[in-house]
Amino acid sequence: MGRSLLTFAFMVVVTAVEISRADRVNKSASGGLLWSAANGDGHLVRNAETDESLDDHDELDGGFPSLDGMLQWAIGHSDPAKLELKAHDVQQLSTDELQKRQMEIKELVEKLEMPSDAKLMRIAIDDLSNSSLSMEDHRGALEELLVLVEAIDNANDLHKIGGLSLVVGELSNSDPGIRKTSAWIVGKASQNNPVVQKQVLDLGALPKLMMMVKSSFIEEAIKALYAVSAIIRNNPYGLKLFYSGGGALMIQGILSNTTADVRLHRRSVSLVADLAEYQLEYSSKPELPFFSNCALVRPVIDLTILDDLDLLEKVLLAVKNLLMLKSTEHLVVDGFCGLNGALERMRQQLQQLILEENHREYAIDVEGLCKEVNLIYLQKLNKVSQVPT
């Protein structure tokens, strides 16, 4: 062969990439990450209507690891007929034309190299701190950070590069959408991450988020409650601030409001379950009086009147943890704030749902949990009844 197979393959890659570049831009416009190199301002653009990951473009995250990776991606994203035609054209090039083409290829590959997560975060943070940009650009920057902080390393780096304080500052933005996304970022970054939890608490974000839970903009309230739960989970300092800041009243308010959005109910009940579980895991510490009366327990149990299978499961998990607490033993004697009636009502609901094919398996699982909670209650009742008065 007059020309090496490697050179030919390299040319095919570039040709295929060139063919597919237009398709790639078009596809990216409907979601995912875009880099605004064309307009020269350097800031990120993203479709704010989606929070989908780049499932179809994993190779693009951080650039192609090799020419083989580029080749596979390019061929997979190209029209076979056009690719064959271009490959034939490449075979007709002279040596000088090939050398010139290779220089063009090198420049093209450099342009196609994608920035790292760290660079993307810095670009988003620069956008967020740039007051001359539009609110839409700020929303786009926050959407980018929302995706990026899912990786724990990125979440840990957010504060180091000045991003976390900016995001916390946006919790006071006049735009409810920006406040919502900012709370969502804080929650994602804090999830099971003591490093970020401490940073967020030190920045004083918890009281603000607890106020946002009362927002009339329901999406903001939901994301704020998500963030509160993520910040204080298994965090002694966060829990102390939560309780001293009226956290008990905040939860009781949501649980007692039967007209509240069911998503708020689910998150509130899950938070109760987490708080009770924390006390169970750290039984050496004195239990807080938070769970010792029906002011909190009854609103949790009363939510069983709502026709929501996911909520029923969460209520049962919370009640299961509450029953295990020593501080709730005196409630067992008096019927545990109406638990018997609630369990019977749930059993009837679940029996109906088991008859429905699309709910059957889930309903059977929840029914098993219902039986487990009833057994724990009876065991606790028997234990308490045998204690000398």
TORSE-252398 format. One line per field, with one value per residue (C-alpha): x, y, z; residue in three letters; chain. Coordinates in steps of 0.1 Angstrom, whole numbers. Example, Ala and Ser with C-alpha at 12.3 -4.5 7.8 and 13.67 -1.06 7.14 Angstrom:
! residues 2
px	(123|137)
py	(-45|-11)
pz	(78|71)
rest	(ALA|SER)
kette	(A|A)
//
This chain:
! residues 389
px	(0|13|0|0|-32|-27|-27|-58|-76|-66|-81|-113|-116|-112|-135|-161|-158|-162|-194|-208|-200|-232|-252|-235|-244|-280|-283|-266|-291|-319|-300|-266|-236|-226|-195|-200|-167|-184|-196|-162|-176|-165|-195|-215|-249|-272|-308|-322|-353|-334|-313|-304|-269|-248|-257|-251|-219|-198|-167|-171|-167|-132|-123|-116|-91|-76|-78|-96|-122|-126|-129|-156|-176|-172|-182|-212|-224|-219|-240|-224|-229|-213|-185|-177|-178|-154|-131|-129|-120|-92|-76|-73|-52|-15|12|14|-23|-23|4|-17|-47|-29|-21|-58|-66|-43|-60|-94|-86|-73|-106|-126|-109|-135|-127|-124|-150|-128|-127|-164|-170|-148|-166|-200|-188|-174|-208|-226|-204|-207|-235|-235|-249|-286|-307|-310|-272|-271|-298|-277|-246|-265|-279|-243|-232|-262|-249|-213|-217|-231|-195|-182|-148|-165|-187|-156|-139|-169|-161|-123|-129|-154|-186|-204|-205|-220|-246|-256|-258|-283|-307|-317|-322|-355|-361|-378|-364|-328|-335|-349|-319|-294|-311|-310|-272|-266|-286|-268|-234|-242|-257|-237|-208|-196|-170|-197|-222|-197|-190|-227|-234|-204|-218|-250|-273|-294|-317|-323|-332|-356|-373|-375|-394|-423|-423|-455|-435|-438|-408|-386|-401|-394|-358|-352|-365|-343|-313|-322|-324|-291|-272|-283|-283|-260|-244|-245|-238|-263|-290|-283|-288|-319|-336|-326|-338|-374|-369|-395|-422|-412|-418|-450|-464|-459|-472|-503|-512|-532|-535|-497|-481|-476|-439|-434|-452|-429|-398|-410|-418|-385|-368|-386|-375|-339|-340|-354|-328|-300|-312|-313|-277|-264|-283|-256|-267|-298|-329|-345|-380|-389|-406|-420|-455|-483|-477|-453|-462|-500|-495|-472|-498|-527|-510|-521|-555|-539|-541|-503|-485|-450|-461|-476|-443|-424|-449|-444|-406|-409|-433|-410|-381|-403|-415|-380|-372|-372|-387|-419|-426|-452|-471|-475|-497|-522|-523|-493|-514|-540|-516|-541|-567|-541|-527|-561|-569|-536|-543|-576|-560|-532|-555|-573|-540|-528|-557|-545|-518|-498|-495|-494|-457|-451|-483|-473|-439|-456|-481|-451|-438|-472|-472|-437|-447|-477|-455|-430|-459|-474|-440|-434|-469|-463|-430|-443|-474|-451|-431|-440|-457)
py	(0|35|50|34|20|42|73|62|53|87|105|85|95|132|130|112|138|166|149|144|178|194|165|168|205|198|170|190|218|196|189|183|205|231|253|287|290|305|336|342|351|319|312|280|275|246|237|246|224|191|175|145|131|127|90|90|111|96|98|135|141|154|146|114|91|79|80|47|62|91|66|46|77|92|61|56|91|93|85|52|63|97|81|57|86|107|77|72|109|106|78|101|127|133|131|169|171|145|164|196|177|162|198|207|175|184|218|202|176|204|223|192|186|191|210|191|192|216|240|237|245|275|287|283|301|329|332|332|360|381|406|418|385|379|360|333|329|327|300|281|283|269|241|232|231|210|183|186|184|149|137|138|152|181|187|188|213|236|256|257|275|299|283|272|307|320|293|299|336|328|313|349|357|374|347|316|293|304|299|264|253|268|248|217|222|226|194|173|185|178|144|119|143|156|179|199|196|215|241|248|250|274|296|299|283|261|289|303|269|263|295|285|253|276|291|293|283|245|235|258|244|208|214|234|206|182|203|206|169|163|189|176|138|121|155|163|200|203|186|209|239|223|217|250|268|254|223|204|230|232|194|194|223|203|171|187|204|177|199|203|188|150|154|176|150|123|143|153|117|105|132|120|85|97|117|87|64|88|86|48|46|69|54|64|100|113|112|145|151|158|124|119|132|129|164|149|112|116|138|112|84|105|108|72|86|98|75|74|41|56|78|48|30|61|64|28|32|63|46|15|37|57|26|15|47|45|80|67|38|57|64|27|21|47|32|50|80|60|34|5|22|35|0|-15|12|6|-32|-25|-1|-25|-54|-34|-24|-60|-67|-42|-56|-24|-20|-57|-63|-29|-33|-68|-54|-25|-50|-70|-38|-31|-65|-60|-26|-42|-70|-45|-26|-57|-67|-32|-32|-65|-54|-21|-38|-62|-34|-29|4)
pz	(0|-9|23|58|73|103|82|64|97|111|81|84|120|112|82|103|131|106|92|127|142|128|142|175|178|169|194|222|217|231|264|279|280|254|253|239|221|190|207|224|259|275|295|296|280|290|284|318|312|317|344|324|325|294|290|253|254|281|259|257|294|296|260|241|259|227|189|191|213|189|160|177|186|151|132|156|150|112|82|67|31|37|56|28|3|24|29|-9|-13|12|-7|-37|-19|-27|-1|1|5|32|52|49|59|89|101|98|117|146|149|148|175|198|193|200|233|261|293|326|354|373|344|338|375|373|341|358|390|369|352|385|399|368|375|339|327|324|349|323|322|360|358|333|355|384|362|353|389|398|374|383|422|418|418|454|443|426|456|478|454|451|482|475|442|457|444|475|491|458|457|493|485|457|483|489|452|442|416|431|403|412|449|441|421|446|474|452|447|484|491|464|475|512|507|528|527|561|545|526|555|577|550|545|582|586|559|578|552|574|589|554|540|569|561|524|534|541|507|487|456|462|442|462|495|484|474|505|527|507|514|552|554|536|557|592|584|609|617|654|650|622|643|672|650|635|668|684|652|655|634|654|648|611|607|627|606|574|588|603|570|552|521|517|486|490|482|512|533|520|527|562|572|558|579|610|603|599|631|651|635|645|681|679|666|692|722|746|742|761|738|729|740|704|700|735|728|702|689|664|663|656|625|611|617|605|570|564|554|522|492|484|485|487|516|534|532|545|574|584|583|605|629|631|642|666|683|690|710|748|749|732|755|775|743|736|767|753|718|703|691|672|657|659|638|613|608|603|577|560|558|541|516|509|503|476|460|459|437|411|389|385|423|434|441|458|479|490|502|521|536|549|565|580|597|610|625|642|656|670|686|702|715|729|744|761|774|788|804|823|839|875|882)
rest	(MET|GLY|ARG|SER|LEU|LEU|THR|PHE|ALA|PHE|MET|VAL|VAL|VAL|THR|ALA|VAL|GLU|ILE|SER|ARG|ALA|ASP|ARG|VAL|ASN|LYS|SER|ALA|SER|GLY|GLY|LEU|LEU|TRP|SER|ALA|ALA|ASN|GLY|ASP|GLY|HIS|LEU|VAL|ARG|ASN|ALA|GLU|THR|ASP|GLU|SER|LEU|ASP|ASP|HIS|ASP|GLU|LEU|ASP|GLY|GLY|PHE|PRO|SER|LEU|ASP|GLY|MET|LEU|GLN|TRP|ALA|ILE|GLY|HIS|SER|ASP|PRO|ALA|LYS|LEU|GLU|LEU|LYS|ALA|HIS|ASP|VAL|GLN|GLN|LEU|SER|THR|ASP|GLU|LEU|GLN|LYS|ARG|GLN|MET|GLU|ILE|LYS|GLU|LEU|VAL|GLU|LYS|LEU|GLU|MET|PRO|SER|ASP|ALA|LYS|LEU|MET|ARG|ILE|ALA|ILE|ASP|ASP|LEU|SER|ASN|SER|SER|LEU|SER|MET|GLU|ASP|HIS|ARG|GLY|ALA|LEU|GLU|GLU|LEU|LEU|VAL|LEU|VAL|GLU|ALA|ILE|ASP|ASN|ALA|ASN|ASP|LEU|HIS|LYS|ILE|GLY|GLY|LEU|SER|LEU|VAL|VAL|GLY|GLU|LEU|SER|ASN|SER|ASP|PRO|GLY|ILE|ARG|LYS|THR|SER|ALA|TRP|ILE|VAL|GLY|LYS|ALA|SER|GLN|ASN|ASN|PRO|VAL|VAL|GLN|LYS|GLN|VAL|LEU|ASP|LEU|GLY|ALA|LEU|PRO|LYS|LEU|MET|MET|MET|VAL|LYS|SER|SER|PHE|ILE|GLU|GLU|ALA|ILE|LYS|ALA|LEU|TYR|ALA|VAL|SER|ALA|ILE|ILE|ARG|ASN|ASN|PRO|TYR|GLY|LEU|LYS|LEU|PHE|TYR|SER|GLY|GLY|GLY|ALA|LEU|MET|ILE|GLN|GLY|ILE|LEU|SER|ASN|THR|THR|ALA|ASP|VAL|ARG|LEU|HIS|ARG|ARG|SER|VAL|SER|LEU|VAL|ALA|ASP|LEU|ALA|GLU|TYR|GLN|LEU|GLU|TYR|SER|SER|LYS|PRO|GLU|LEU|PRO|PHE|PHE|SER|ASN|CYS|ALA|LEU|VAL|ARG|PRO|VAL|ILE|ASP|LEU|THR|ILE|LEU|ASP|ASP|LEU|ASP|LEU|LEU|GLU|LYS|VAL|LEU|LEU|ALA|VAL|LYS|ASN|LEU|LEU|MET|LEU|LYS|SER|THR|GLU|HIS|LEU|VAL|VAL|ASP|GLY|PHE|CYS|GLY|LEU|ASN|GLY|ALA|LEU|GLU|ARG|MET|ARG|GLN|GLN|LEU|GLN|GLN|LEU|ILE|LEU|GLU|GLU|ASN|HIS|ARG|GLU|TYR|ALA|ILE|ASP|VAL|GLU|GLY|LEU|CYS|LYS|GLU|VAL|ASN|LEU|ILE|TYR|LEU|GLN|LYS|LEU|ASN|LYS|VAL|SER|GLN|VAL|PRO|THR)
kette	(A|A|A|A|A|A|A|A|A|A|A|A|A|A|A|A|A|A|A|A|A|A|A|A|A|A|A|A|A|A|A|A|A|A|A|A|A|A|A|A|A|A|A|A|A|A|A|A|A|A|A|A|A|A|A|A|A|A|A|A|A|A|A|A|A|A|A|A|A|A|A|A|A|A|A|A|A|A|A|A|A|A|A|A|A|A|A|A|A|A|A|A|A|A|A|A|A|A|A|A|A|A|A|A|A|A|A|A|A|A|A|A|A|A|A|A|A|A|A|A|A|A|A|A|A|A|A|A|A|A|A|A|A|A|A|A|A|A|A|A|A|A|A|A|A|A|A|A|A|A|A|A|A|A|A|A|A|A|A|A|A|A|A|A|A|A|A|A|A|A|A|A|A|A|A|A|A|A|A|A|A|A|A|A|A|A|A|A|A|A|A|A|A|A|A|A|A|A|A|A|A|A|A|A|A|A|A|A|A|A|A|A|A|A|A|A|A|A|A|A|A|A|A|A|A|A|A|A|A|A|A|A|A|A|A|A|A|A|A|A|A|A|A|A|A|A|A|A|A|A|A|A|A|A|A|A|A|A|A|A|A|A|A|A|A|A|A|A|A|A|A|A|A|A|A|A|A|A|A|A|A|A|A|A|A|A|A|A|A|A|A|A|A|A|A|A|A|A|A|A|A|A|A|A|A|A|A|A|A|A|A|A|A|A|A|A|A|A|A|A|A|A|A|A|A|A|A|A|A|A|A|A|A|A|A|A|A|A|A|A|A|A|A|A|A|A|A|A|A|A|A|A|A|A|A|A|A|A|A|A|A|A|A|A|A|A|A|A|A|A|A|A|A|A|A|A|A|A|A|A|A|A|A|A|A|A|A|A|A)
//
